[in-house]
């Protein structure tokens, strides 16, 4: 008979041997998913036995984690902005620092604003989902180059499907090819967590990221700035006067991204937001 506290200890030791820093946490999250309970409830049930079938399933999960598959992909979900976001190998796992984009937007617009929002490189749709929750009167367009990513986003955004449009395309190309008039479509807020890692840097990423997350959602040219350059160049054409562009960037890229935006001569305010680790992570630019 297998007891929760014993199999957790054994699994945590195995993950630690595999040099996984979050060994105990990962074991608890995976077992809670198998048992369909909250992680905190494992403490209350630590002396309870689990079935052979549950134990076998848990061992399968641990095997996958030893191979460095991310916990989020094993359980198929990651929380973002207190929302359950479905994930798989076709999308990036949502990161806590990306919530800074939502926080920035909330500091610039009232919650009842009737906004037109564009989410570029939407991936799982986590940013669009959070914005749809916080701005119930907003209309949101979310784009991604990957049709498989859009399949996941469609599931995550089903709760607001009546006011969210999903489009496949690379950055702003989707609007150029669909244009029916010389006047571009305008948005009050454009947000993006684009690829921003250099090609060589991708090789040094943790195996959970390097081997399991989609490379097209990570890499952006030799210096990691290729997509950010395109966004900076074309975004002014699609933002209403007084509207905002809010994007995430990588460590050490703040100066370069700020210069890109200033060089367009379209933005009257540039604001940098740090993440919880104190790293410059989000830039907001207001169109003149």
C-alpha positions, 0 to 999 in steps of 0.5 A, spaced: 500 500 500 502 506 498 501 512 502 502 519 500 507 522 504 512 516 502 511 516 495 512 524 495 519 523 499 521 518 494 519 522 488 522 528 491 529 525 492 529 522 485 527 529 482 533 532 486 538 527 483 536 529 476 538 536 479 531 539 479 531 545 483 524 545 485 523 537 486 519 537 492 514 542 489 514 539 482 512 532 486 507 535 490 504 539 484 504 532 480 501 528 485 495 533 486 494 533 479 493 525 479 489 525 485 485 531 483 485 535 489 489 541 491 496 541 493 495 544 500 490 538 501 496 533 500 498 535 507 491 533 510 491 527 506 499 525 507 497 519 511 492 516 506 493 511 501 492 511 494 490 506 489 495 502 484 492 506 478 494 513 481 501 510 483 502 508 476 500 514 473 504 519 478 510 515 476 509 516 469 509 523 471 515 523 475 518 519 469 517 525 464 519 530 469 526 527 470 526 527 462 525 535 464 519 536 461 515 542 464 510 541 469 505 545 466 506 541 460 505 534 464 499 537 467 496 541 461 495 547 465 498 553 468 495 559 472 496 566 469 492 572 472 489 567 477 486 564 470 487 556 468 491 557 462 491 550 457 498 549 455 502 544 451 508 543 446 505 548 441 505 554 446 510 558 451 508 556 458 505 563 461 510 566 466 509 571 472 513 576 469 508 577 463 503 579 468 506 586 468 503 587 461 496 586 464 498 591 470 501 596 466 494 596 462 490 597 468 494 603 470 492 606 463 485 605 462 479 604 466 476 598 467 469 600 463 473 602 457 470 600 450 477 598 448 480 595 441 486 591 443 491 587 439 495 582 442 501 580 437 504 573 438 498 571 443 501 564 444 496 560 449 492 567 449 494 568 456 494 575 456 488 576 451 484 572 457 487 576 462 485 583 459 478 580 457 477 579 464 479 585 466 476 589 461 469 586 460 467 592 454 473 591 450 474 588 443 480 584 442 484 581 436 489 576 438 494 574 432 499 568 432 504 565 426 502 558 429 495 555 427 497 550 433 498 555 438 491 559 435 488 552 437 490 552 444 488 560 444 481 559 442 480 554 448 483 559 453 479 564 450 472 561 449 469 564 455 469 571 451 469 568 444 463 573 442 468 579 443 475 576 441 477 575 434 483 570 432 487 571 426 493 567 423 499 571 421 506 574 422 506 580 427 502 586 422 502 582 416 495 579 417 492 586 417 496 588 411 494 582 407 486 583 409 486 590 408 480 592 404 481 600 404 488 604 405 486 606 412 489 601 417 485 598 423 487 602 429 487 600 436 487 603 443 492 598 446 497 593 443 500 588 447 505 583 446 510 578 449 514 576 442 520 572 441 526 576 444 532 571 445 538 570 440 539 564 436 545 562 440 542 564 447 537 559 445 542 553 446 544 555 453 536 555 456 534 550 461 532 544 458 525 545 460 525 551 455 530 549 450 527 542 448 520 542 450 517 549 448 516 552 441 523 555 438 519 560 434 516 563 440 523 564 443 528 565 438 528 572 434 534 573 430 542 573 432 541 579 437 533 577 439 531 583 437 528 582 430 521 581 432 521 587 437 524 591 431 518 590 427 513 591 432 516 598 434 517 600 426 509 598 424 506 599 431 505 606 430 501 605 424 496 601 428 495 605 434 490 611 435 493 617 438 493 617 445 493 609 445 499 605 448 504 599 446 506 595 451 511 589 450 515 584 454 523 584 452 529 580 455 534 582 460 539 587 458 534 589 452 531 595 455 536 601 452 535 598 445 528 597 445 527 604 448 531 607 442 527 603 437 521 606 440 524 613 440 527 613 433 520 612 430 518 619 433 511 617 434 511 616 442 511 621 447 512 617 453 516 611 454 515 607 461 519 601 463 516 596 468 521 592 472 519 585 474 518 582 481 526 580 481 527 587 479 529 586 472 527 591 467 522 587 463 516 591 460 516 597 456 510 602 455 509 607 449 504 612 448 502 614 441 502 622 440 
